[in-house]
């Protein structure tokens, strides 16, 4: 499995050392991220078409869940 790093320390999947501890993540374009519901995440990856991005600033991680959120178990992603 590749190493995924993330500095968003208030994410449920953040782990010491800026490591993402999710077993899968969904990265998409900002445009798709803004139009898709919060529930759209890695388990749904086959139901959406590929999206273009021009720069890294045009992308977002849909797997983010605030560690204090009540929706942690509803995103369909598990911690490693």
KEFI-855827 format. One record per residue: x, y, z of N, C-alpha, C in turn; residue in three letters. Coordinates in steps of 0.02 Angstrom, whole numbers, plus 32768, in hexadecimal, padded with zeros to 4 digits. Layout:
XYZXYZXYZala;...
This chain:
802B7FC58000800080008000802D803E8000unk;801B80707FD7804480AD7FD6803C80D58017unk;806E80FD8025806B812A805E804481688049unk;8012817A80707FEB81B680647FF881E5809Funk;800C82228090801B825280C47FE8828B80C2unk;7FD682A380FC7FA482D881037FB583018141unk;7FB28342813B7FC1836D81747F8383888197unk;7F48837081837F09838881A17EFE836181E2unk;7F19837B82187F1B835782577ED7834E8279unk;7EA4837182647E63836782837E388335825Bunk;7E578311822C7E3482DD82077E35829C8230unk;7DFE8278822E7DF8823782507E2F8207823Cunk;7E47820B81FE7E7881DC81E47EC081F381ECunk;7ECA823082087F0D824982127F2F8223824Aunk;7F6F8214823F7F9781F082717FD98215827Aunk;7FF6821182B58035823282C480678227828Aunk;808B825C827A80BA82598242809B826E8201unk;805F828B8205803982A281C9802A8268819Aunk;8016823081B6800581F4818F7FBA81EE818Bunk;7FA081DE814F7F5981D081477F4F81868157unk;7F23817881877F198134819F7ED981158182unk;7EBD8132814D7E828115812D7E9880DC8100unk;7E6F80A880FC7E82806F80D27E78807F8088unk;7E5480B480787E4D80CC80347E3981158037unk;7E49813B80037E37818280017E1A81927FBDunk;7DF581C87FBA7DD981E07F7B7DF182277F70unk;7E1882317F3C7E2F82737F277E0C82837EE6unk;7DF082BD7EE17DCB82D17EA57DD7831B7E97unk;7DBB83337E617DC1837B7E537D9683A37E83unk;7DA983E17E8E7D80840C7EB87D3984127E9Eunk;7D3384167E5C7CF0841D7E3E7CC583E17E50unk;7CDF83A47E4B7CB983687E5E7CAE83677EA9unk;7CE083797ECF7CDA83797F187CA483A87F31unk;7C9E83E17F107C6C84127F247C2583FC7F10unk;7C1F83D77EDA7BDC83C37EC37BC583817EE0unk;7BF483577EF57BE283157F117BCF831D7F5Bunk;7BA382F37F747B9182F77FBB7BCC82E17FE7unk;7BCB82F480267BFF82E080557C0782948058unk;7BD18270804B7BD48227804F7BFB82088015unk;7C09822E7FE07C3182157FA87C78820B7FBFunk;7C9081CD7FBE7CD381BE7FD67CEF81827FB1unk;7D2781687FC67D4B81337FA47D2080F67F91unk;7CF280DF7FBC7CCA80A57FA97C9F80B27F6Aunk;7C9480F07F587C6A81017F1E7C9381107EDFunk;7CD381027EE07D0081197EAA7CEC81017E65unk;7CCB80C87E5E7CB980B07E1C7C7980D07E00unk;7C5580F37E297C15810F7E127C1C81577DF7unk;7C5881737DF87C6481B67DDF7C9781B57DA7unk;7C8E81E07D777CBD81E57D3E7CFC82087D54unk;7D3481FA7D327D72821E7D407D6982697D38unk;7D8D82907D607D8782D97D5D7DCB82F87D4Funk;7DCE832B7D267E0E834C7D187E20837F7D4Dunk;7E61838C7D527E7A83C27D7D7EB883DF7D5Bunk;7EC184207D5F7EFA84407D3F7F3684447D6Dunk;7F29844D7DAE7F5F84527DDF7F4A842E7E1Funk;7F7984267E4D7F6884077E8E7F3484317EB3unk;7F3284727EA57F02849E7EC67EBA84907EB0unk;7EB284687E7B7E7084567E617E5784137E7Bunk;7E7883F87EAE7E6783B67EC87E5583B97F12unk;7E3183857F297E1F83817F6F7E1A83387F85unk;7E21832D7FC57E1B82EB7FE37DD482E58000unk;7DAC82B87FE47D6782AF7FFD7D648283803Aunk;7D9B8263804E7D9B823580867DA0825980C9unk;7DAD829A80C97DB182C081077D7182BA8130unk;7D7982A9816F7D4382A981A17D6182C681E0unk;7D4482FB81FA7D5C831882397D5C82E4826Funk;7D9282E082957D9782AC82C87D6182B182FEunk;7D4082EA83047D0A82F283347CC582EB8314unk;7CC382D782D57C8482D282B07C5A829782C8unk;7C19829E82C07BEB826782CF7BE482398292unk;7C03824A825A7BFD8224821B7C3981F7820Dunk;7C6381EA823D7CA081C482327C91817F8215unk;7C5F815C822D7C51811882157C26811781D6unk;7C10815081BE7BE2815281857C05815C8143unk;7C47816781427C68817481027C7E813480DEunk;7C7880FA80FF7C8880BB80DE7CD380AC80DAunk;7CFD80D680F97D4580CC80F97D5A80B8813Funk;7D8B808B81437DA2807381847DEA808A8190unk;7DFC808F81CE7E42809D81E07E69805D81D6unk;7EA9806481C67ED4802981BE7EE4800B8202unk;
